[in-house]
Amino acid sequence: MSKILVVGASGTVGTSLVEALRAKGHEVVRATSQKPGADQRLFNLVTGEGLSAAFTDIERAFLLSPPGHTNQDELLAPVINEAKAKGVKKVVLMTAMGANADDSLPLRKAEIALEKSGLAYNIIRPNWFMQNFNSYWLHNILAHGEIQLPVADAKGSFIDTRDIAAVAAELLTRHDFDNRDFDLTGDESLDHNQVAEHLSRATEKTIRFRDITPEELRAQLLGAQLPAPYVEVLLTILGYFKLGYAAGITDAVSTITGRSPIRFAQYAKDFRSAWVR
């Protein structure tokens, strides 16, 4: 079985990915920027600390860009080069749906670096996470009973991060999809009023959606200490959401995993405790 390095192993996708790979019998090495434990290696993607040692004896690797940063190409290009130098057999890179809209975008530059590296690869571009509603957007749901976003009645084909991990686990351990990229979505497209209805049913609480201005959200995000450049990126991609660019549905999850994506109603049921306190 393969020895697989997972960058972002403590995150929402990474945690599920580690579980999925271990269930398949693979040895997983979790990258960490903290003091490493028995199954971890020190690697700080932002500073580059531990980069060379992180890829020693690694056969396959999962990469993503850390949240809060806008220079993804500068962070990921050295990692891709090191993976190549160390003889890694395959890399799966997670970016975001729409990253390939413009070759000048930092995430697209990172994708291009991987495509040109000579490594076997896959690029996965997930749509907006369902799990954002129990993390990034949680405060206003708990404090005000509202999802507050500047997206009007636009729809999104939200994806459960467990499905992203399932896809990544398949791609890391197979070669029949090598050197392809995939947009990952759920199999239904919902507006935020419909999302609020699902959360209300799951929690037996009244949760509503309120359309706010970008300026209101900017103030909220800056107040939560998010870096200003990252806030502007979030506002930009939420603007594309409002224009309808997140509504499309693909069959990538079912094609790769052999099962249908998790639906929003199931996600709301599974994560009910996040909103019931």
N, C-alpha and C positions, 0 to 999 in steps of 0.2 A: 504493500500500500504506500501511497505517496506521503511525503512530508510537506505540509502546506502552511505557508505563512499568511496570516490574516491581519491586515492593517485595519484599524478601526474595530478591533475584536470586542471592545467593551460597549460599542454603540448598538443602536437598535437593530440594524441589519447584521452587524458582526456577531452579536451574541447568538442569534438564531443560526447564522452560518456555521459557527463553531460547533453547535449542537448537531446540525445536519451532517457535517463532514465526519464528526466522530461517530455518528450513528452508522455511517458507511464504512467505518473501520480505518479511517485515515488518521495519521498523526498530525495534530494541529499545533502550530507554534503561534502564540498570540503576541503581536507587537504591542508594546506598552511604552509610554514616555515616563512612567514611574519606575520605582525599584522593581525589577522583574522577579516573578515567582518561578516555580518549577517548570511550567509549560510556557513561559514567556521569554521574550528577548527585548532588550532595551532598543527602542527605535523611536526617535522623535521626528515625525515627518516635517514639522515646521523648521526645526533647527538643523536637521540632518544627523543629529547625534545617533551613533550606533548603526548607521546605514550599512556599512560593509559587513559587519558581523551578523546583521539581521538576516542576510540572504545566504549565509554559509550553509551548505548541504540542503538547501531548499529546492524542491522540484517544481512547485507551483505556488502562485501567490495571488491574493485578492487585494486590490488597491482601491482606495477612494481618497477624495480630497477632504481634509478636515473642515467642518463648518466654521464660518466666521472669517474665511479667507477668500480673497478675490484673485490672487496670483497663482491659481491652481497649476498652470503649466510650469511655473518656476519651481514649485514644490515637487511635482510628480516626474518631471523629466529626468532629474538625477536618479530617482528610484528606478525608473524604467531602464536607464543605462546600467545601473548596478545589477539589476536582475539579469540583463543580457550578459554582462561580464562574468557573473557567477554561474552561468549555464542553466538558469531556470528554464524549464520546459514550456511553461504556459503561464500567462497572466490574464486575469479577468479584472477589468477596470470598470468601476461604477461611476458614472457621471450624472447627468440629469436629462430628462426629455427636453428636447430643444437645443441641447448643447451644440448640435451639428448644424444649426441654422446659419452660422457665419463662421468661416475659418479663422477670423481674427479674435474670436472669443477665447479666453484663457482655457476653459475646459475643452474646447475643440482643439486647441493647440496641444493639450496633453493627449487627447485621443490620437491626433496625427502622429505624435512622437511614438506612441505605441504601435500604430499601424506600420510605421516605417522602420521599426526596430529590428525586424526579422524574427521576433518572438512569435510563437503561436499565441493567439489572443482571442478574447471576446470583449466587446464593450457593451455594457448594459446601461440603458438610460431610463430609469424609472420616472413615472409621473409623480405628482404630489402624494406623499405618504398619508395613509389613513391615520397613522400613529401621531401625526402632527396635532390631532385633536386631543390627545392625552399628554402632550408635551408643549410644543410652542404656543398653541392657542388655548391651553388649559386655564390659564389665569382668569381670563374674562368669562369663561364658562362657569368656573367656581364662584367668582366674585359677583358676576352680574347675570348669570344664566344666559349668556349670549356668546355666540360666535361673532366676532367683530373683524370684518375684513373688507377691503375696497374692491369687491368683485361683482357687485350687483347680482343678476340672476344667471350668470355664466355657469356652465357645467364643467365638471372635471371627472375623469375616469380614475379616481383614487385607487392606489394599490396598497395592499397590506405588506408591511416590511417582511413578514414571514414568507410571502411569495417571492420577494426579491431574493431572500436568502436561499430558498429552494431552487430558484433558477441558477444562482451563482454556484451552488453546490453541484448541480448537474454539469454546468459548463466547465468547472474546474476539474472534473473527473472523467470527462468524455472528450472525444476529438471529432465527432461527426458534425459539430457546429463550429469548428475552428475558423478563426479569421472572419467572423461575422459580427455585426452589431445588431442590437435589439432594443426597440422601445418597449418598455414594460408598463402595462396598465391593468386595471381591473376589467371586468366584463360588463360594467354598467357605468353610465355617466350621470352624475348627480349634481344638482345645484346645492347651495349651502342651506337653503330652506329644507330640502329633502334630507340633507345630513342632520340638521337639527331635529327633524322628525324622528329619524332613526335613534339619535341619542336620547330623545325624550322617551321613546317607547322602551328602550333598554334600561333606562334609569328610573322610569316612572316619575320623572321631574319635568318641569317645563323649561325647555332650552330653545331659544330662538336664534335666528340669524339677524344681525343688523349690519346693513351696508354703511361703511364709514368712508371718509375721504383718505386718500394717501397721506395727507398731512397729519391726520389723527393717528394713523398707524405708525408713521415715522416717529412721532412723539412718544408713543408707547414703547417702541423698540429701542429707541435711544435711552428712554428711562429705565429699560431693563439692561442697560449697559452693553448692548450689542455694538460692535464697531460700526462707525458711520458709513464706511464704504460698503460693508456687507449689507447694511440696512437699505442702501440705495439699490443694490442688486436684487434684494428681496422685493422691493417695491416695483422694480422693473419687471420681474417675472410674474408678479401678481397682476401687473398691467396686461401682460400677455394672456394670463388666465381670463381676465375680464373680457378680452377680445375673442375668446373662444378657442384658443390654441391648446388648451388642456383637455378638450372634450373627446378627442379621438380615442378609439378602442382598437387594440391590437390583440392577436391571438398568441403572442409569444409565450406567455406563461403556460398555457395549455400545450402548445407545441413542444416546449422543452421539458416540462415536468410530467405531461400526460394526464393532468387533472385541471379542472376549472379553477380560476382564481377565487380566493376568499372574498365573499360579498360583504358590503358595508354593514349589513344587519348582523352578520356573524362577528365581525370585528367589534361592533358596539356591545354585543353580548359578552364577548370574551374580556373586554377591557372595562366593563361596567364599574368596577371598584374605583377607577380613576376619577369618576365624576360623582360618586356617591360617598360623601364624607360627613 
